[in-house]
Amino acid sequence: QRKESLRSVSVDLNHDASLLIDIPDALCERDKVKFTVHTKTTLSSFQKPDFSVPRQHEDFIWLHDTLVETEDYAGLIIPPAPPKPDFDSPREKMHKLGEGEATMTKEEYTKMKQELEAEYLAVFKKTVQVHEIFLQRLSSHPVLSKDRNFQIFLEYDQDLSVRRKNAKEMFGGFFKNMVKSADEVLISGVKEVDDFFEQEKTFLLDYYSKIKDSTAKAEKMTRAHKNIADDYIHISATLNSLAADDMTANKKNLEKLSDLFEKFRKVEGRVASDQDLKLTELLRYYMRDIQAAKDLLYRRARALADYENSNKALDKARLKSKDIPQAEEHQRQCLQKFDKLSESGKKELTSFKGRRVVAFRKNFIEMAELEIKHAKNSVTLLQGCIELLKSN
Amino acid sequence: MSLCTELVLDITYHQVKAPLFLVAQDLTLFCICVNVQSQPASLAAEDISTNSNGPKQDSLFDDDPEDLFAEATEEVSLDSPERDVLLSDGPSPAITPITPPTSVITPRIGHTHDDMFTHSSFDEIEEEEGGDSFDIHISVSDPEKVGEYMTSMSLFKRSEFAVKRRFSDFLGLHSKLASKYLHIGYIVPPAPEKSIVGMTKVKVGKEDQSSNEFVEKRRSALERYLMRTVKHPILLKDPDVLQFLESSELPRAVSTQALSSAGLLRMVNKAADAVNKMTIKMNESDAWFEEKQQHFENLDVQLRKLHTSVESLVCHRKELSVNTAQFAKSAAMLGNSEDHTALSRALSQLAEVEEKIDQLHQDQANADFYLFSELLGDYVRLLTAVKGVFDHRMKTWQKWQDSQMLLQKKREAEAKLQFTNKPDKLQQAKDEIKELEGKVQQGERDFEQISKTIRKEVSRFEKERVKDFKTIIIKYLESLVQTQQQLIKYWEAFLPEAKAIS
């Protein structure tokens, strides 16, 4: 159930039975996460119908980068690379907890430790999900699913690190660096002939900065919620100690109260993690997806610039009456490339918007439903306790 | 006729603004409105027991406040409680500094707070000025109607009246009560702490949120303090209390007496330390006292811990509120940027929901603080007073023992004198012995009395504490319920908006 809801960040994935991919398990060794990538396929291009391979995060990055650097895919939105697994936050908290162990009761310490382990697990699950979604976006794309390197990634049963190194030497990360530094300037600088792209450009640039901000703010909200849940743990534990020392009829009241806060904090914890998944993770994912869309715009802008340059070169050639056929051919190629990019880009951006709207809708609905569920749960818990206290 | 009265206190605040340099002026007044209704007295009352003991108790007050520290060590000077506080708290309060209140000043605070600023001689400003103006409405009524009607509180001259009081008046009241009752075993509720920093902001006329919060904190604290004081059956009948509640013009609290409860408590603590230094090895004939002391010790530790956790909760809740507000703004901007119409609308709706939720969190943070956190803070301070009375009992015992020892010595000396031919000295010795015998008897009586009083007080305190906690915790839980119910409303309103995205 949990896995299903996590996957809803992106929709319409993994429905095509000809190529089904999932990550059924993963191992965390020290800092490295080893994912088991499992493929089930009916396609003849693969050697076996059902197989698994171990992969590291760096392998995913290699795959993403080779796709980005493939000319043929310039007109596509390349699914964003999954972010590196980041266990810093729970690890730091675990360290702090260890330092503060002396100040709390054994029970309190155990509870806090459990909470941190749960957090660790949540980070782990999230990273598995995000790597899985990356692969599923590829497998459900009509063009990208046929990519040779994608197949190698899924099938090659040896260590990919050798291949990775070669690729890096070949490309040197040159293109990627170029993209990163130049894109804003180039996209905004180029004179746009097409209304659709003009609108998309304006929209995406603005939307990106806004969604980046919202992601950060949502994350802060979630963190504050988690802190409150942790406070309830301490409150519950101290109430328990008070109950233990109390020899009067009040003992029961204190026990009930302690129990309430223990249950209440679990609900608050779930509120925090659900908000994290449905809101923060949603925003974060689409922030990265919009970056990928911006990359597409950039590539198209480059193609347009190339075309404009080829026009200028052709004019020059005509003026000089020299190398006209080559210039004409070059210009024709540039135009063809640009048109192909524009056509494919339009399709991609339109379907991207559709995807985004559907995903937001699904997650907002689920978030609201969960908030209502948790709040109702809380009310029941609280009212139950109030009744018990009043009746005593 | 036994009386069951219910006092309901309601303190409101109004501030009188004054120019910056008129620091020394009295800017604050508390107004007490007492409403006494004629209703039948209830026969089955809780807090009646003390009535019959009233007159007998009064006789004790005629004595000078015993200087129990007569025998104590060098640290505490012994003439009067008030002077003690003066000496331990710094320079003479007669100074009325003219410098503007923006100088760095120490709040005269007790053990529960951190000292954030360096001490200076300007901490008397607060006393002189008093503080803010508060209206206190006290309504006194007998909750149960049984039989005939009669005037409920024969203690009050009128049935409805209003008075204005300064913050320093409250402190003055407390110091009087403490000096009269603490050393004979009554648990006198401590008055709220002073805070120079907060007070300064208010005086300067700063209308910002933090100074409003400070005023509300103080108002609420004074209400609880006065409530606890008048709930005490003995204290309610004290002439100082009645004068405080009733008289239209209260003699301006003389600086020497307008002292912080913290100062007094510090004095108590210091004396306690002095006592410990003397290592009073009291032969505890009554295990009850030892048990209770241990119990209060444990309770103190746990309550402090709980208080810290709740303070952390308040802090995090406020943080959540701020973060939610920021997210709401960000979501609104995202909604404006979104070019898909339905999604754009939904994002704007989400922003509105989160804005409302921010307000919810703010309100909840207030409930966290005013109900839960302040309750715990009050009881941590009350426990200091409780521990104080136990210490006073020990001192009383010590005094008695000392008298006994002295008597013994004098008897031995007298026996020796029997063999010498010094009739004058012998007579003197006999006289001294007679006096000492009286003292010993008094010492024993005092000890028995304080022991008896403490037993009653502790029982009353514990009952009150349990009732207090239960009432307030239930209120607090109800505030949590309200927040959750509002959340349900807001999200249920948003759900159709989310579904409308297409």
Interface residues (C-beta under 8 A of the other chain):
Chain A: Q199 F203 D206 Y207 K210 I211 D213 S214 K217 A218 K220 M221 R223 A224 H225 N227 I228 D231 Y232 H234 I235 T238 L239 S241 L242 D245 T248 A249 N250 N253 L257 L260 K353 R356 V357 F360 R361 F364 I365 A368 E369 E371 I372 A375 K376 S378 V379 L382 Q383 C385 I386 L389 K390 N392
Chain B: H295 N298 L299 Q302 L303 K305 L306 S309 V310 S312 L313 H316 R317 E319 L320 N323 T324 Q326 F327 S330 A331 M333 L334 S337 E338 D339 H340 A342 L343 A346 L350 E462 V466 F469 K470 I473 I474 L477 E478 L480 V481 Q484 Q485 L487 I488 W491 E492 F494 L495 A498 K499 I501 S502
